[in-house]
Amino acid sequence: MSNSQTASQIIAQNNDGTTAPNFYTVLDERRSVRKYDSSVVISDAEINEILEIATKAPSGSNMQPWRFLVITDAELKQKLLPIAFNQQQVVEASAIVVILADTEMYSLSEQIYGAAVKAGYMTEEVANNFITNSTNMYSSLPAERLKDIVIFDTGLVAMQIMLAARAKGYDTVPMGGYNKDQLKELFNISDRYVPTLVLPIGKAAAAGHPTTRLPLEDIVSYNAFKA
């Protein structure tokens, strides 16, 4: 980006050659969509593209605790339907991304920091210190505190998935209404992983309804908090 370019002038290309909207347009136009065109197919490659850019999200110590279960199989969607309290978007959307939080994410610290060394981002000595400190810190935390941390981090990546999908012309709706235990049983997910969000992705069959937001003067304080 040159110094003379503004955010509204920075554009990207979608896979089909169409121009992607600028970032502020994506933020403004994202809606929670609950009715999807079930005939639309999103390729695995395009889903991976969305997920890959979304994983640029920050996370504590760069531990990247997010894990993704992508469901595109029609029979599995039908099995998911009662678990999601019969919300039709789980069968109508092109894909369902189940976002999981890994409570043992520190077990990958050698891989994470080793990659940073190979990329030239840090020395091996610095990486070894990060590996030791991260492993010791996270492994010693109370289970509930660790759970809070990884759920927070997966919330960051979830928002980026929604924005990346919107930038490519797709719609989403974040779903917290589902039976977590039944979900884990259906997909044989161990207790190491915490389901945090079910996220349908597809093309809207009906637009998400517009919503209002509180005015800034009701939610923003400078230098001293005003309740």
N, CA and C of each residue as an Amber inpcrd file, in Angstrom:
protein
   681
   0.8470000  -1.1920000   0.0000000   0.0000000   0.0000000   0.0000000
   0.8780000   1.2350000   0.0000000   0.6790000   2.1460000  -0.9290000
   1.4620000   3.3720000  -0.9690000   0.9120000   4.3680000   0.0310000
   1.7380000   5.3570000   0.3860000   1.3210000   6.3540000   1.3590000
   0.1380000   7.1740000   0.8800000  -0.0470000   7.2580000  -0.4360000
  -1.1190000   8.0810000  -0.9940000  -2.4520000   7.3550000  -1.0540000
  -2.4580000   6.0440000  -0.8080000  -3.6820000   5.2630000  -0.8930000
  -4.4240000   5.2840000   0.4340000  -5.7410000   5.3970000   0.3550000
  -6.5740000   5.2970000   1.5430000  -7.1300000   3.8920000   1.6400000
  -7.7290000   3.5710000   2.7920000  -8.2790000   2.2250000   2.9860000
  -9.3270000   1.9000000   1.9380000 -10.1270000   2.8940000   1.5460000
 -11.1950000   2.6430000   0.5740000 -10.6670000   2.3720000  -0.8240000
  -9.3810000   2.6640000  -1.0550000  -8.7950000   2.4380000  -2.3780000
  -8.0820000   1.0990000  -2.4830000  -7.9320000   0.4080000  -1.3720000
  -7.2470000  -0.8770000  -1.3840000  -8.2610000  -1.9610000  -1.7080000
  -8.0850000  -2.6410000  -2.8200000  -9.0260000  -3.6640000  -3.2450000
  -8.2960000  -4.9710000  -3.4750000  -9.0490000  -6.0400000  -3.5240000
  -8.4870000  -7.3610000  -3.7870000  -9.3610000  -8.0570000  -4.8120000
  -8.8650000  -9.1620000  -5.3330000  -9.6120000  -9.9130000  -6.3250000
 -10.1270000 -11.2100000  -5.7140000 -11.3980000 -11.5350000  -5.9750000
 -11.9400000 -12.8260000  -5.6140000 -11.4730000 -13.8630000  -6.6270000
 -11.6880000 -15.1410000  -6.2920000 -11.2630000 -16.2140000  -7.1850000
 -11.9350000 -16.1340000  -8.5570000 -13.1500000 -15.5970000  -8.6030000
 -13.8580000 -15.5220000  -9.8820000 -13.5170000 -14.2570000 -10.6640000
 -12.5280000 -13.4940000 -10.1780000 -12.0900000 -12.3100000 -10.8930000
 -12.8200000 -11.0400000 -10.5240000 -13.8880000 -11.1510000  -9.7370000
 -14.6090000  -9.9590000  -9.3210000 -13.8200000  -9.2110000  -8.2530000
 -14.1060000  -7.9460000  -8.1390000 -13.3860000  -7.1160000  -7.1830000
 -13.9910000  -7.2590000  -5.7920000 -13.1530000  -7.5320000  -4.8140000
 -13.6220000  -7.6320000  -3.4360000 -13.8620000  -6.2370000  -2.8800000
 -14.8310000  -6.0820000  -1.9820000 -15.0990000  -4.7660000  -1.4000000
 -13.9820000  -4.3430000  -0.4620000 -13.8840000  -3.0410000  -0.2170000
 -12.8670000  -2.5960000   0.7220000 -13.2660000  -2.9710000   2.1480000
 -12.3240000  -2.8680000   3.0560000 -12.5000000  -3.3840000   4.4140000
 -13.6650000  -2.7300000   5.1410000 -13.8160000  -1.4310000   4.9980000
 -14.8850000  -0.7470000   5.7140000 -16.2550000  -1.1280000   5.1760000
 -16.3350000  -1.4190000   3.8940000 -17.5840000  -1.9120000   3.3230000
 -17.9280000  -3.2800000   3.8910000 -16.9220000  -4.1330000   4.0230000
 -17.1290000  -5.4600000   4.6110000 -17.6830000  -5.3290000   6.0230000
 -17.0840000  -4.4670000   6.8250000 -17.5490000  -4.2700000   8.1960000
 -18.9910000  -3.7840000   8.2270000 -19.3100000  -2.8670000   7.3350000
 -20.6270000  -2.2440000   7.3450000 -21.7170000  -3.1710000   6.8280000
 -21.3720000  -4.0450000   5.8780000 -22.3940000  -4.8600000   5.2220000
 -22.5710000  -6.2460000   5.8210000 -21.6870000  -6.6570000   6.7160000
 -21.8470000  -7.9850000   7.3120000 -23.1490000  -8.0570000   8.1000000
 -23.9010000  -9.1100000   7.8860000 -25.1390000  -9.3530000   8.6170000
 -25.1670000 -10.8070000   9.0730000 -25.9320000 -11.0700000  10.1080000
 -26.1870000 -12.4510000  10.5180000 -27.3240000 -12.9890000   9.6600000
 -26.9940000 -13.9310000   8.7840000 -27.9580000 -14.4620000   7.8140000
 -28.4090000 -15.8500000   8.2520000 -29.7160000 -16.0630000   8.2690000
 -30.2630000 -17.3370000   8.7400000 -30.9520000 -18.1520000   7.6520000
 -31.0920000 -17.5990000   6.4630000 -31.6940000 -18.3350000   5.3460000
 -30.6930000 -18.3630000   4.1900000 -30.3580000 -19.5870000   3.7460000
 -29.2910000 -19.7610000   2.7560000 -29.7910000 -20.4780000   1.5110000
 -29.1240000 -20.2040000   0.4040000 -29.3700000 -20.9010000  -0.8580000
 -28.6400000 -22.2430000  -0.7950000 -29.3880000 -23.3130000  -0.6250000
 -28.7830000 -24.6310000  -0.4240000 -28.1440000 -25.1930000  -1.6850000
 -28.3740000 -24.5530000  -2.8400000 -27.7720000 -25.0410000  -4.0880000
 -26.3320000 -24.5660000  -4.2670000 -25.9070000 -23.6210000  -3.4600000
 -24.5610000 -23.0530000  -3.6010000 -23.5260000 -23.9750000  -2.9710000
 -22.4790000 -24.2650000  -3.7230000 -21.3750000 -25.0950000  -3.2300000
 -20.1310000 -24.2200000  -3.1140000 -19.4940000 -24.2680000  -1.9600000
 -18.2200000 -23.5790000  -1.7640000 -17.1300000 -24.6450000  -1.7420000
 -16.1430000 -24.5060000  -2.5830000 -15.0900000 -25.5220000  -2.6710000
 -14.2620000 -25.5630000  -1.3930000 -13.6530000 -26.7210000  -1.1540000
 -12.7490000 -26.8460000  -0.0060000 -11.6230000 -25.8270000  -0.1030000
 -11.1460000 -25.5920000  -1.3260000 -10.0420000 -24.6490000  -1.5180000
 -10.4380000 -23.2430000  -1.0860000 -11.6650000 -22.8560000  -1.3990000
 -12.0970000 -21.5060000  -1.0380000 -12.3440000 -21.3950000   0.4670000
 -12.8840000 -22.4430000   1.0670000 -13.0410000 -22.4450000   2.5230000
 -11.6780000 -22.3490000   3.1920000 -10.7270000 -23.1140000   2.6780000
  -9.3700000 -23.0620000   3.2420000  -8.7580000 -21.6720000   3.1040000
  -9.0540000 -21.0160000   1.9940000  -8.5430000 -19.6600000   1.7920000
  -9.1000000 -18.7100000   2.8520000 -10.3840000 -18.8450000   3.1380000
 -11.0190000 -18.0190000   4.1740000 -10.4050000 -18.3080000   5.5360000
 -10.2470000 -19.5900000   5.8470000  -9.7030000 -19.9630000   7.1520000
  -8.2470000 -19.5390000   7.2930000  -7.4950000 -19.6570000   6.2120000
  -6.0750000 -19.3160000   6.2950000  -5.8670000 -17.8380000   6.5980000
  -6.5940000 -16.9690000   5.9100000  -6.4220000 -15.5390000   6.1820000
  -6.9670000 -15.1910000   7.5580000  -8.0140000 -15.9070000   7.9920000
  -8.5870000 -15.6370000   9.3160000  -7.6130000 -15.9670000  10.4360000
  -6.7530000 -16.9580000  10.2020000  -5.8120000 -17.3550000  11.2500000
  -4.6600000 -16.3750000  11.4180000  -4.7110000 -15.2600000  10.7140000
  -3.8020000 -14.1540000  11.0140000  -4.2160000 -13.4560000  12.3120000
  -5.3170000 -13.8770000  12.8890000  -5.7950000 -13.2970000  14.1520000
  -4.7400000 -13.4490000  15.2430000  -4.6980000 -12.5120000  16.1840000
  -3.7550000 -12.6320000  17.2950000  -4.2140000 -13.6700000  18.3050000
  -3.2730000 -14.1560000  19.0950000  -3.5950000 -15.0760000  20.1940000
  -2.5040000 -14.9700000  21.2440000  -2.8440000 -15.3060000  22.4780000
  -1.8870000 -15.2280000  23.5650000  -0.6580000 -16.0720000  23.2920000
   0.5220000 -15.4580000  23.3520000   1.8010000 -16.1350000  23.0960000
   1.8480000 -16.7790000  21.7140000   0.9750000 -16.3360000  20.8220000
   0.8550000 -16.9040000  19.4710000   0.5760000 -18.4060000  19.5060000
  -0.1810000 -18.8550000  20.5110000  -0.4530000 -20.2850000  20.6620000
  -1.5070000 -20.8040000  19.6900000  -2.2810000 -19.9050000  19.0720000
  -3.2260000 -20.3020000  18.0160000  -4.0860000 -21.5020000  18.4410000
  -4.8980000 -21.3550000  19.4790000  -5.6220000 -22.5050000  20.0210000
  -6.8320000 -22.9320000  19.2060000  -7.1180000 -22.2450000  18.1080000
  -8.2940000 -22.5730000  17.3140000  -8.0920000 -23.8370000  16.4870000
  -9.1460000 -24.6280000  16.4240000  -9.2060000 -25.8080000  15.5590000
 -10.5510000 -25.7550000  14.8420000 -10.5740000 -26.2010000  13.5950000
 -11.7800000 -26.0660000  12.7800000 -12.2650000 -27.4260000  12.2830000
 -13.5280000 -27.7010000  12.5170000 -14.1960000 -28.8640000  11.9400000
 -15.1590000 -28.3350000  10.8880000 -14.8810000 -28.6270000   9.6190000
 -15.7090000 -28.1300000   8.5180000 -16.6540000 -29.2400000   8.0750000
 -17.9330000 -28.9400000   8.0850000 -18.9570000 -29.9310000   7.7430000
 -19.6400000 -29.5060000   6.4470000 -19.4750000 -30.3290000   5.4160000
 -20.1270000 -30.0760000   4.1320000 -21.0300000 -31.2400000   3.7170000
 -20.8910000 -32.3710000   4.3710000 -21.6620000 -33.5680000   4.0360000
 -23.1230000 -33.3900000   4.4570000 -24.0490000 -33.6610000   3.5320000
 -25.4730000 -33.4280000   3.7850000 -26.0060000 -34.2940000   4.9240000
 -25.5630000 -35.5410000   4.9950000 -26.0430000 -36.4290000   6.0570000
 -25.5730000 -35.9580000   7.4300000 -24.3410000 -35.4850000   7.4980000
 -23.8350000 -34.9720000   8.7700000 -24.5610000 -33.6950000   9.1820000
 -24.9130000 -32.8740000   8.2100000 -25.6880000 -31.6710000   8.5260000
 -27.0430000 -32.0480000   9.1280000 -27.6520000 -33.0850000   8.5780000
 -28.9410000 -33.5290000   9.1130000 -28.7920000 -34.0340000  10.5470000
 -27.6950000 -34.6970000  10.8340000 -27.4520000 -35.1630000  12.1980000
 -27.1750000 -33.9990000  13.1420000 -26.5980000 -32.9430000  12.5950000
 -26.3090000 -31.7610000  13.3990000 -27.5710000 -30.9540000  13.6970000
 -28.5830000 -31.0800000  12.8450000 -29.7870000 -30.2550000  12.9560000
 -30.4350000 -30.3110000  14.3400000 -30.7710000 -31.4860000  14.8900000
 -31.3800000 -31.4960000  16.2290000 -30.4340000 -31.0080000  17.3150000
 -29.1330000 -31.2130000  17.1160000 -28.1450000 -30.7380000  18.0890000
 -28.1510000 -29.2110000  18.1300000 -28.4550000 -28.5920000  16.9850000
 -28.5320000 -27.1320000  16.8840000 -29.9700000 -26.6450000  17.0400000
 -30.7840000 -27.4360000  17.7350000 -32.1620000 -27.0520000  18.0600000
 -32.9740000 -26.7230000  16.8110000 -32.7050000 -27.5300000  15.7490000
 -33.4740000 -27.4670000  14.5060000 -33.4230000 -26.1040000  13.8100000
 -32.3240000 -25.4140000  13.9590000 -32.1180000 -24.1650000  13.2230000
 -31.6920000 -24.5120000  11.7940000 -32.5250000 -24.1590000  10.8380000
 -32.4000000 -24.6610000   9.4730000 -31.1100000 -24.2450000   8.7670000
 -30.4680000 -23.2040000   9.2350000 -29.2430000 -22.7750000   8.5540000
 -28.1510000 -23.8360000   8.5770000 -28.2060000 -24.7610000   9.5190000
 -27.1420000 -25.7710000   9.5730000 -27.2750000 -26.8020000   8.4540000
 -28.4520000 -26.9080000   7.8420000 -28.5980000 -27.8080000   6.6940000
 -28.6360000 -27.0430000   5.3750000 -28.9930000 -25.7730000   5.4120000
 -29.1140000 -24.9910000   4.1790000 -27.8070000 -24.3270000   3.7540000
 -26.9640000 -23.9730000   4.7120000 -25.7090000 -23.2930000   4.3770000
 -24.7630000 -24.2420000   3.6460000 -23.8770000 -23.6760000   2.8560000
 -22.9460000 -24.4890000   2.0670000 -21.9930000 -25.2750000   2.9480000
 -21.5410000 -24.6650000   4.0150000 -20.5970000 -25.3140000   4.9290000
 -20.8590000 -24.8280000   6.3440000 -20.5550000 -25.7000000   7.2840000
 -20.6330000 -25.3500000   8.7000000 -19.2310000 -25.4680000   9.2730000
 -18.7470000 -24.3960000   9.8620000 -17.4450000 -24.4350000  10.5210000
 -17.6780000 -24.4700000  12.0250000 -17.3020000 -25.5800000  12.6340000
 -17.3420000 -25.6840000  14.0920000 -15.9830000 -25.2320000  14.6050000
 -15.9900000 -24.2000000  15.4270000 -14.7390000 -23.6610000  15.9600000
 -14.5210000 -24.2260000  17.3560000 -13.3690000 -24.8600000  17.5250000
 -13.0190000 -25.5150000  18.7830000 -11.8060000 -24.8370000  19.3920000
 -11.7550000 -24.8200000  20.7170000 -10.6070000 -24.2660000  21.4320000
  -9.8040000 -25.4110000  22.0370000  -8.5180000 -25.4400000  21.7400000
  -7.6180000 -26.4980000  22.2070000  -7.0120000 -26.0920000  23.5510000
  -7.3620000 -26.8060000  24.6060000  -6.8480000 -26.4660000  25.9370000
  -5.4300000 -26.9800000  26.1740000  -4.8890000 -27.7040000  25.2070000
  -3.4900000 -28.1470000  25.2880000  -2.6920000 -27.5770000  24.1220000
  -3.0300000 -26.3650000  23.7430000  -2.3900000 -25.7330000  22.5890000
  -0.8980000 -25.5630000  22.7740000  -0.4570000 -25.4700000  24.0160000
   0.9760000 -25.2900000  24.3000000   1.8030000 -26.5010000  23.8900000
   1.1590000 -27.6370000  23.6490000   1.8890000 -28.8290000  23.2090000
   2.4720000 -28.6450000  21.8110000   2.0000000 -27.6250000  21.0990000
   2.5170000 -27.3300000  19.7600000   3.5110000 -26.1740000  19.7720000
   3.9580000 -25.7760000  20.9580000   4.8380000 -24.6030000  21.0480000
   6.1500000 -24.8120000  20.2920000   6.6900000 -26.0270000  20.3050000
   7.9340000 -26.2710000  19.5630000   7.7240000 -26.0750000  18.0680000
   6.6000000 -26.5450000  17.5650000   6.2960000 -26.3740000  16.1420000
   6.1040000 -24.8950000  15.8020000   5.3880000 -24.1840000  16.6620000
   5.0910000 -22.7710000  16.4110000   6.3620000 -21.9320000  16.4170000
   7.1550000 -22.0800000  17.4780000   8.3500000 -21.2440000  17.5880000
   9.4870000 -21.7500000  16.7000000   9.4780000 -23.0550000  16.4100000
  10.4480000 -23.5810000  15.4570000  10.2430000 -22.9800000  14.0810000
   8.9770000 -22.8050000  13.6950000   8.6710000 -22.1780000  12.4050000
   9.1300000 -20.7230000  12.3850000   9.0140000 -20.0570000  13.5420000
   9.4600000 -18.6600000  13.6260000  10.9750000 -18.5550000  13.4480000
  11.6980000 -19.5460000  13.9710000  13.1550000 -19.5730000  13.7950000
  13.4960000 -19.7670000  12.3210000  12.8320000 -20.7290000  11.6720000
  13.0960000 -21.0000000  10.2550000  12.7770000 -19.7900000   9.3770000
  11.7700000 -19.0330000   9.7890000  11.3870000 -17.8490000   9.0130000
  12.3000000 -16.6610000   9.2850000  13.1810000 -16.8000000  10.2690000
  14.0950000 -15.7160000  10.5930000  13.5130000 -14.6630000  11.5060000
  12.3920000 -14.9990000  12.1700000  11.7300000 -14.0270000  13.0310000
  12.3470000 -13.9460000  14.4230000  13.0590000 -14.9930000  14.8270000
  13.7020000 -15.0070000  16.1400000  14.8460000 -16.0050000  16.1230000
  15.7330000 -15.8760000  17.0870000  16.8410000 -16.8220000  17.1990000
  16.3590000 -18.0930000  17.8830000  17.1550000 -19.1440000  17.7580000
  16.8020000 -20.4020000  18.4130000  16.7890000 -20.2390000  19.9270000
  17.6890000 -19.4210000  20.4470000  17.7340000 -19.1950000  21.8950000
  16.4520000 -18.5330000  22.3930000  16.0090000 -17.5200000  21.6720000
  14.7640000 -16.8400000  22.0440000  13.5860000 -17.7980000  21.9380000
  13.5610000 -18.5870000  20.8710000  12.4780000 -19.5510000  20.6830000
  12.4290000 -20.5530000  21.8230000  13.5790000 -21.0570000  22.2340000
  13.6160000 -22.0240000  23.3330000  13.0800000 -21.4180000  24.6210000
  13.3700000 -20.1460000  24.8470000  12.8360000 -19.4740000  26.0330000
  11.3170000 -19.3630000  25.9640000  10.8130000 -19.0170000  24.7800000
   9.3660000 -18.9350000  24.5990000   8.7140000 -20.3000000  24.8130000
   9.3220000 -21.3310000  24.2810000   8.7720000 -22.6850000  24.4190000
   8.6830000 -23.0760000  25.8850000   9.7740000 -22.8700000  26.6130000
   9.8070000 -23.2350000  28.0310000   8.8040000 -22.4200000  28.8320000
   8.8220000 -21.1120000  28.6360000   7.9480000 -20.2350000  29.4180000
   6.4720000 -20.4770000  29.1120000   6.1470000 -20.6320000  27.8380000
   4.7500000 -20.8530000  27.4550000   4.2320000 -22.1760000  27.9920000
   5.0400000 -23.2170000  27.8380000   4.6250000 -24.5370000  28.3120000
   4.4270000 -24.5360000  29.8180000   5.3780000 -23.9610000  30.5370000
   5.2760000 -23.9270000  31.9990000   4.0750000 -23.1060000  32.4610000
   3.8650000 -21.9670000  31.8320000   2.7790000 -21.0850000  32.2570000
   1.4080000 -21.7000000  31.9960000   1.1710000 -22.1170000  30.7490000
  -0.1590000 -22.5970000  30.4010000  -0.4830000 -23.9360000  31.0510000
   0.5030000 -24.8000000  31.1800000   0.2380000 -26.1180000  31.7690000
  -0.0390000 -26.0390000  33.2640000   0.3500000 -24.9370000  33.9020000
   0.1490000 -24.7990000  35.3460000  -1.1060000 -24.0080000  35.7060000
  -1.7900000 -23.4730000  34.7140000  -2.9860000 -22.6790000  34.9930000
  -4.1490000 -23.5630000  35.4310000  -5.0300000 -23.0560000  36.3030000
  -6.2680000 -23.7790000  36.6040000  -7.0630000 -24.0100000  35.3260000
  -7.7600000 -25.1230000  35.2660000  -8.4610000 -25.5110000  34.0390000
  -9.4250000 -24.4360000  33.5500000 -10.1620000 -23.8250000  34.4680000
 -11.1420000 -22.8240000  34.0560000 -10.4780000 -21.5690000  33.5040000
  -9.3410000 -21.1860000  34.0870000  -8.6230000 -20.0130000  33.5800000
  -8.0740000 -20.2820000  32.1840000  -7.5270000 -21.4670000  31.9840000
  -7.0090000 -21.8370000  30.6670000  -8.1370000 -21.8680000  29.6390000
  -9.2710000 -22.3860000  30.0540000 -10.4360000 -22.4380000  29.1670000
 -10.8650000 -21.0300000  28.7520000 -10.8700000 -20.1090000  29.7120000
 -11.2310000 -18.7190000  29.3970000 -10.3000000 -18.1340000  28.3390000
  -9.0130000 -18.4230000  28.4750000  -8.0160000 -17.8720000  27.5520000
  -8.2330000 -18.3870000  26.1320000  -8.3940000 -19.6960000  25.9900000
  -8.5090000 -20.2510000  24.6340000  -9.8480000 -19.8990000  23.9910000
 -10.8990000 -19.7740000  24.7970000 -12.1870000 -19.3540000  24.2440000
 -12.1080000 -17.9090000  23.7570000 -11.4430000 -17.0630000  24.5280000
 -11.2500000 -15.6700000  24.1050000 -10.5230000 -15.6080000  22.7650000
  -9.4470000 -16.3610000  22.6490000  -8.6620000 -16.3360000  21.4110000
  -9.4550000 -16.8550000  20.2150000 -10.2640000 -17.8840000  20.4260000
 -11.0500000 -18.4020000  19.3020000 -12.1370000 -17.4210000  18.8860000
 -12.5560000 -16.5560000  19.8070000 -13.4910000 -15.5020000  19.4310000
 -12.8750000 -14.5290000  18.4390000 -11.5780000 -14.2810000  18.5930000
 -10.8850000 -13.3810000  17.6650000 -10.8450000 -13.9690000  16.2570000
 -10.5420000 -15.2520000  16.1550000 -10.4650000 -15.8640000  14.8260000
 -11.8570000 -16.0180000  14.2230000 -12.8750000 -16.2250000  15.0540000
 -14.2400000 -16.3640000  14.5500000 -14.6940000 -15.0960000  13.8350000
 -14.3960000 -13.9460000  14.4270000 -14.7870000 -12.6870000  13.7870000
 -14.0630000 -12.5110000  12.4610000 -12.8070000 -12.9150000  12.4240000
 -12.0540000 -12.7790000  11.1650000 -12.6000000 -13.7000000  10.0780000
 -13.0690000 -14.8820000  10.4640000 -13.6920000 -15.7740000   9.4780000
 -14.9250000 -15.1060000   8.8820000 -15.7460000 -14.5120000   9.7330000
 -16.9650000 -13.8610000   9.2470000 -16.6480000 -12.7160000   8.2960000
 -15.6270000 -11.9520000   8.6120000 -15.2590000 -10.8290000   7.7480000
 -14.6180000 -11.3050000   6.4470000 -13.7690000 -12.3260000   6.5300000
 -13.1430000 -12.8650000   5.3200000 -14.1940000 -13.4630000   4.3910000
 -15.1640000 -14.1650000   4.9650000 -16.2410000 -14.7370000   4.1580000
 -17.0430000 -13.6350000   3.4730000 -17.3570000 -12.5890000   4.2210000
 -18.1220000 -11.4770000   3.6460000 -17.3520000 -10.8070000   2.5070000
 -16.0370000 -10.6670000   2.6750000 -15.2020000 -10.0570000   1.6370000
 -15.2350000 -10.8610000   0.3470000 -15.4900000 -12.1640000   0.4530000
 -15.5540000 -13.0240000  -0.7280000 -16.9900000 -13.2230000  -1.2130000
 -17.9240000 -12.4620000  -0.6370000 -19.2960000 -12.5120000  -1.1050000
 -20.1740000 -13.5270000  -0.4120000 -19.6940000 -14.1140000   0.6720000
 -20.4740000 -15.1040000   1.4090000 -21.0350000 -14.5120000   2.6980000
 -22.0130000 -15.1980000   3.2330000 -22.6760000 -14.7530000   4.4560000
 -22.4700000 -15.7740000   5.5680000 -22.6540000 -15.3250000   6.7830000
 -22.4360000 -16.1750000   7.9550000 -23.4370000 -15.8180000   9.0420000
 -23.5030000 -16.6780000  10.0460000 -24.2350000 -16.3500000  11.2690000
 -23.5660000 -17.0950000  12.4250000 -23.0950000 -16.3870000  13.4460000
 -22.4840000 -17.0630000  14.5900000 -23.5600000 -17.6870000  15.4690000
 -23.4000000 -18.9690000  15.7660000 -24.4020000 -19.6950000  16.5430000
 -23.8120000 -20.2110000  17.8560000 -24.4090000 -19.7660000  18.9440000
 -24.0500000 -20.3050000  20.2510000 -25.1040000 -21.2560000  20.7760000
 -26.2280000 -21.3420000  20.0740000 -27.3360000 -22.1880000  20.5060000
 -27.2350000 -23.5930000  19.9460000 -26.5780000 -24.4660000  20.6750000
 -26.4670000 -25.8750000  20.2930000 -26.0240000 -26.6570000  21.5240000
 -26.2160000 -27.9630000  21.4920000 -25.8440000 -28.8220000  22.6140000
 -24.3900000 -29.2560000  22.4510000 -23.5200000 -28.6940000  23.2570000
 -22.0840000 -28.9540000  23.1120000 -21.7400000 -30.4180000  23.3560000
 -22.3670000 -31.0270000  24.3430000 -22.0570000 -32.4270000  24.6520000
 -22.4650000 -33.3480000  23.5070000 -23.6270000 -33.1060000  22.9310000
 -24.0780000 -33.9270000  21.8110000 -23.2090000 -33.7060000  20.5770000
 -22.7650000 -32.4820000  20.3830000 -21.8590000 -32.1940000  19.2710000
 -20.5670000 -32.9780000  19.4250000 -20.0010000 -32.9620000  20.6160000
 -18.7560000 -33.6830000  20.8620000 -18.9510000 -35.1820000  20.6750000
 -20.0960000 -35.6810000  21.0880000 -20.3640000 -37.1160000  20.9360000
 -20.5000000 -37.4970000  19.4630000 -21.2020000 -36.6810000  18.6890000
 -21.4210000 -36.9860000  17.2750000 -20.1070000 -37.0690000  16.5110000
 -19.1860000 -36.1690000  16.8130000 -17.9340000 -36.1040000  16.0590000
 -16.7410000 -36.6570000  16.8380000 -17.0270000 -37.3280000  17.9460000
 -15.9750000 -37.9890000  18.7340000 -14.8650000 -37.0050000  19.1130000
 -15.2640000 -35.8760000  19.6760000 -14.3290000 -34.8250000  20.0800000
 -13.9690000 -35.0190000  21.5480000 -12.6910000 -35.0890000  21.8450000
 -12.2470000 -35.3360000  23.2190000 -12.4220000 -34.0860000  24.0770000
 -12.3150000 -34.2720000  25.3990000 -12.4940000 -33.1620000  26.3310000
 -11.3710000 -32.1320000  26.2430000 -10.3120000 -32.4680000  25.5470000
  -9.2320000 -31.4950000  25.3300000  -9.7400000 -30.2710000  24.5710000
 -10.7620000 -30.4580000  23.7450000 -11.2510000 -29.4000000  22.8690000
 -12.6090000 -28.8900000  23.3410000 -12.7610000 -27.5650000  23.3530000
 -13.9950000 -26.9270000  23.8010000 -14.7140000 -26.3290000  22.5920000
 -15.9190000 -26.8090000  22.2570000 -16.6700000 -26.1650000  21.1780000
 -17.0410000 -24.7400000  21.5910000 -16.7190000 -23.7790000  20.7450000
 -17.0070000 -22.3850000  21.0860000 -18.0350000 -21.7420000  20.1740000
 -18.1460000 -22.2150000  18.9350000 -19.0620000 -21.5740000  17.9970000
 -19.3620000 -22.5080000  16.8370000 -20.6080000 -22.4790000  16.3810000
 -21.0020000 -23.1280000  15.1310000 -21.2680000 -22.0090000  14.1320000
 -20.5990000 -22.0700000  12.9820000 -20.6340000 -20.9450000  12.0450000
 -21.0140000 -21.3980000  10.6350000 -22.2880000 -21.2660000  10.2450000
 -22.6810000 -21.5450000   8.8680000 -22.1030000 -20.5010000   7.9100000
 -21.7090000 -20.9560000   6.7190000 -21.2060000 -20.0710000   5.6680000
 -21.9120000 -20.4260000   4.3600000 -22.3740000 -19.4250000   3.6430000
 -23.0240000 -19.6810000   2.3650000 -23.4910000 -18.3920000   1.7200000
 -24.4120000 -18.5390000   0.7650000 -25.0040000 -17.3890000   0.0880000
 -26.4190000 -17.1780000   0.6200000 -26.7210000 -15.9590000   0.9760000
 -28.0260000 -15.6530000   1.5490000 -29.1520000 -15.9090000   0.5500000
 -30.2100000 -16.5790000   1.0270000 -31.4440000 -16.6870000   0.2570000
 -32.3840000 -15.5500000   0.6420000 -32.1760000 -15.0120000   1.8170000
 -32.9000000 -13.8270000   2.2860000 -31.9150000 -12.9920000   3.0870000
 -31.9360000 -11.7120000   2.8610000 -30.9620000 -10.8360000   3.5170000
 -31.1420000 -10.8420000   5.0270000 -30.0270000 -10.7350000   5.7290000
 -30.1080000 -10.5560000   7.1660000 -30.6890000  -9.1870000   7.4670000
 -31.5410000  -9.1280000   8.4830000 -32.2010000  -7.8470000   8.7400000
 -31.2250000  -6.8390000   9.3460000 -31.3570000  -5.5710000   8.9830000
 -30.4640000  -4.5500000   9.5470000 -30.7310000  -4.3650000  11.0300000
 -29.7090000  -3.9670000  11.7450000 -29.8360000  -3.7430000  13.1830000
 -29.2650000  -2.3760000  13.5360000 -29.6230000  -1.9020000  14.7100000
 -29.1060000  -0.6170000  15.1760000 -27.9910000  -0.8570000  16.1780000
 -27.2210000   0.1790000  16.4360000 -26.1600000   0.1160000  17.4300000
 -26.3010000   1.2880000  18.3880000 -25.8580000   1.0870000  19.6200000
 -25.8760000   2.1660000  20.5940000 -25.0010000   3.3130000  20.1070000
 -25.3920000   4.5510000  20.3660000 -24.5520000   5.6850000  19.9650000
 -23.2450000   5.7000000  20.7490000 -22.1990000   6.2050000  20.1220000
 -20.8810000   6.2100000  20.7530000 -20.8830000   6.9070000  22.0990000
 -21.6770000   7.9710000  22.2310000 -21.6660000   8.6950000  23.5010000
 -22.1720000   7.8470000  24.6680000 -22.8740000   6.7590000  24.3550000
 -23.3490000   5.8650000  25.4120000 -22.3400000   4.7810000  25.7650000
 -21.3240000   4.5880000  24.9490000 -20.4210000   3.4550000  25.1750000
 -18.9460000   3.8220000  25.2210000 -18.6050000   5.0660000  24.8950000
 -17.1970000   5.4630000  24.8310000 -16.8900000   6.5180000  25.8840000
 -15.8120000   6.2970000  26.6300000 -15.3010000   7.2920000  27.5780000
 -13.8270000   7.5240000  27.2770000 -13.3730000   8.7470000  27.4500000
 -11.9600000   9.0650000  27.2780000 -11.3580000   9.4860000  28.6140000
 -10.2970000   8.7980000  28.9860000  -9.4690000   9.1460000  30.1480000
 -10.1010000   8.8780000  31.5120000 -11.4030000   8.8120000  31.5930000
 -12.0850000   8.4390000  32.8390000 -13.3650000   7.7190000  32.4640000
 -13.5890000   6.5450000  33.0640000 -14.7500000   5.7470000  32.6820000
 -16.0200000   6.3160000  33.2840000 -17.0410000   6.4370000  32.4420000
 -18.3460000   6.9220000  32.8840000 -19.3700000   5.8220000  32.6420000
 -19.9280000   5.2980000  33.7100000 -20.8970000   4.2040000  33.5900000
 -22.2230000   4.7340000  33.0650000
